[in-house]
């Protein structure tokens, strides 16, 4: 039987891990201090169902320091934002402070943080991944949001699903103490792709703070129906990414909302009627020119805002 850590031991371990992370350059002591005056505790938390937009919609995969996001998103009528932190320099305390400051100026609210994927091999792999995800959880707390989202690595690489489970087993008590949700996003061709992948994770980690981020485009692209996932994992779904799949089972290929095969209404109605609380995140990397992007996001907001329940 696995020995459970006492609250005191868990707190000591979190502090120790954070300091080790600081030594490796992932997090520095100012981030561990109390939030600054501009931060609001749980400012981005929703008590029902909220609508958010991911910065991938405006910034793509480039490191643009979220400048397009802060220029475009305030014009869309969507306030809640998932910030993608995929580059090392974006983890700096000064940069996190700049996100908070720009949110105050523009009226945006951090809803969640997306980091880079799980994965690693060798003696320090678990420790390195734990330190990175703990850094992201600390950032979420500083920004007043409660969800940290990451996916896995390509199947057959970087320690496989076993590595994800090993890391999440260490992170679960930390997430519980910080009251941050660690949500695992499915991805085509990934160790987080199939129902059995999540079954193995959740059978190994019984924590209300480790759950699923259900990505509609990736599940349908992998040939997995959304109703089957909701039926099996309803109580572990804590975050939803909205994408319209071009075709079922043909890989991750998404199109503008309304032009694909995804049946959003019955899926979302069933999910919400079953008690889902959290965000519905518009997370498409738009292929159209940037000029109509604001209008695209407004249309997406109008398409999904009827599902918002505060």
N, C-alpha and C positions, 0 to 999 in steps of 0.2 A: 504494500500500500504506500502510495506517495505521501511523504511527510509534508504537511501544510506549514507554511511559515507563519509565525505570529505577526500581528500588525507592526510591532516594534522592529522585528527582523526584516520585514518587507521594506519598511521605511529606510532602514540602514542600507539595504541592498540597492534601493533606488538611488539614494544619495551617492553610494560608492560607484554605481554604474555610471551615473551622470558625471562624476568627477573623472572617471576613466575616459569617458567620451570626450570630456574637455581636453584631456591630455592628448587625444588623437586628433584634435582640431574640429570635431563635429559640433561641439557645443561649448560655450565659454561661460564662466561664472555669472556674468550679468543676466543671462537667460534664466538662471536658477533662482534669482532673487524675486521678491514680490513683484507682481505686475505693476507697470507704471500707471500714472493717473489716467492716461488715455485708454487703458484697457478696461473692459467691462466683463465681470464674471458671467459666463454663459450668455454673452450678448447674442451669439449666433445660434443658441439652442431653440428648437421649436417644440412646442408641447403637443403638436398634432402632426399635420403633413404640410411641409413647406416646399416651395419651388426655388431652386437655385440654378446658377449657371457656372460651369467650370471655365477657368481661364484658358483651357485648351481651345475653346471656341473662338477666342479673340487673338490669342498669342501663338496658336499652333504648338509646335514642339520646340520652338526657338527660345532662347533666353533673351527676352525683350524687357526684362525687369517689370513686367505687367503693365507697361505703358499703354498698349492698346486696350487692355482690360479696363483700366481706370478711365480711359477716354470713351469707350463704347458702351460698357454695361450700364452706367447711370442713365443712358438715353433709352434703355429698353423697358424700364418699368420693373425690372427684377433687382431686388436689393441683396439677396443672399448669394454669396460667391464661394466656390471651391477654388482655393489657390493651389496651383501645381508648383511644387518646390523641387525641381528636378536637377538643379545645378548647385554645387557646393556653396558658392558665394551667396546664394539665396537663403542659406541657413544662418547667416551672420545675425547676431542680435540687433545690430543697427539696421539691417534690411527688414527684419521682422517689425521693428519699430516704425519703419517707413510705410509698411503695409497698413499698420494700425492708424497712422497719421493720415494717410491718403483715404482710408475708409471713412474716417471722421469727416474729412472735407467733402467727400462725394456722396455720403449717405449710404455707402455699401456696408454690408455686415459679413464677416467671415463665417461661413457655414461649415467648412471642412477643409482639411489639408490633404493633398495627394502627394505622396513621396515616391521614390523609385522602388523597384521591386525587391522582394526577398530573394536571397540566393547567395551562396558562398560555399567554399570547400576549404578544408584544412583546419589546423588547430584553433585558429582565432575566428573562424567564420561565424559561429553562433554569437560570440561576444560582440563582434563588429556589427552584426545585424541588430542585435538587441540595443546596442548603443545608438545606432541610427534611428531606429523606431522610437526609442525613448526620447531622443532629441525632438522628433516630430510631435510626440505627445506633449512635451513641454511647450513647444511652439503653439500648439492648439490651445493649451491653457492660457498662454500669454495673450492670444488673440481673442479669447472668449468663446471659442467653439469647442466641440466635443468629439469630433470624428476625424480619424486618421485613416486614410485609404491607401492600400498598397496591393499590388498583384504579385504573382510569383514569377519565376523564370521559365524559359522555354523547357518543355518536357525533356527529361533526360540530361539536364545540365544543372550545375550549381547546387548540387546536393539534393535535388529533387524535392518531392513532397515531404520527405523525412526532415529536411532542413527547415522548411516552413513550420512544421509541427514543433520541432525542437525550439525554435525561436519563439513561437507563440506561447509555448508552455512557460517559458521564462517571463514573457511580457504580460501574461494574463493577470497575475497579482499586482503588477505595476499599473496596468490599465484600471484595475478595480480601485486601487488606492487613489489614483489621480482622477477617477471618474471620467475616463476618456474611452470611447469606443474604437477598437481596432477592427476595421472592416476590410475583408479580403475580397478583392475584385476578380471575377472570372475573366478569362481571356482565351481566345482560340489558340490552340497549340501549346498551352501553358500547363504547368502542374496544377493550376486552379482553373479547370475547364469543365469537368464533368461532375455529375451528381455524386459519384462515388468518391471523388477527391474531397468534397466537402463533408461527406459522411465520415470519412476517415479522420478528418481534422476535428469535427465536433464530437466524435466518439472519444477522442484523446483529450480534448480540452473542454471541460464543462464550466464555462464562464459566460456570464451575461454580457461581458465586455469584449468578447471576441465573436464577431459575426460575419455575415456575408454582405458584400456589395454586389447586388444583382445588376449586371450590365446586360440590357436587353439585346443589343447588337451582337455581342460576343456569344451569348447563349444560342440565339437563333442562327448565327453564323456557324456554330459548332453542331447544328442539327438537334438542339435540345429545346423542347417546348417550354415556354414561360409558365403555363399552368402547372406542368409537372414539377417545376422547381418550387413554385409557391406552395403546392400541396405538400411537398416533402420537407421544406425548410422554412415554413411560414414564421416560426418563432425565432429564427436566427437571422432573418433578413433585416438589416439595420440601415441600409443605404441603397438607393436605386439610381442607376445611370440610364438615361433615356436616349436611345438611338433607333433609327428606323432602318431595318435590314433590307438590302436589295433582294436577297434570296435566302431561302432556308437551307442550311447545311452546305453553303458554298463559300465558307470562310468569312472573315470580317470585312464586309463591304457595305457601307452605309450610304444612305441618300437623304435628301431633304425630307423632313417630316411630311407624311402624306403621300410620298412617292414610292414607298416600299411596301413590304408585306406584313409589318408588325401591327398586330391588333391591340392597340394600347388600351382602349376603353374597357373591354371585359377583363383584361389582365389587371389594370389598376383598380377597377371597382372591386374585384375579388380580393386583392391585396389589402386595400384600405378597409373594406367591410370586415376583414379578418383581424383588424386591430393594428395594422402597420402605422407606426409613427416614425417620422424622420423626413429626410429630404428626397425629392425627385429632382435629379440633377440633369440639366441639359448639357450634354457632354460630347457634342459632335465637333470634329475638326472640319470646319467648312471648307469646301473646295472651290466655292464661288469667289469672285473677286471681293475685296474688302468693302467696296462701295455698298452693296446691298446687305452687308452683315447685320447692321443694326435692325433693318426691317426683318431679316430672317429670325433674329432672336425675339423680336416683338411678336411675330407670328407664332413662334414656339411658345412664348408665354401665354398668348391667347388660347393656344391649343390645349395647354395643360393646367391653366390656373383654376379651372373649375374643380380640380381635385384637391386644392389647398384647403386644409381644415385646421384652424388654429384652436 
